[in-house]
Amino acid sequence: MLWETVIKTKILSMVLQKGIFSINEEGLVSRHDNGELVDSMWERYW
């Protein structure tokens, strides 16, 4: 269980660093056009 959380956290931080997600003024996370890549990554690891 713990290693799954670690992997998911690492992937999420990678995604955020690559700028695929951006945080708008309301503090909500919005997905950019390359969100399909993120979806495929999430389906693979989640």
Residue pairs with C-beta under 8 A, 6 or more apart in sequence:
7 45
8 45
8 46
11 41
11 42
11 45
15 21
15 38
15 41
19 32
20 31
20 32
20 34
20 35
20 37
20 38
21 29
21 30
21 31
21 32
21 38
22 29
22 30
22 32
23 29
23 30
24 30
31 38
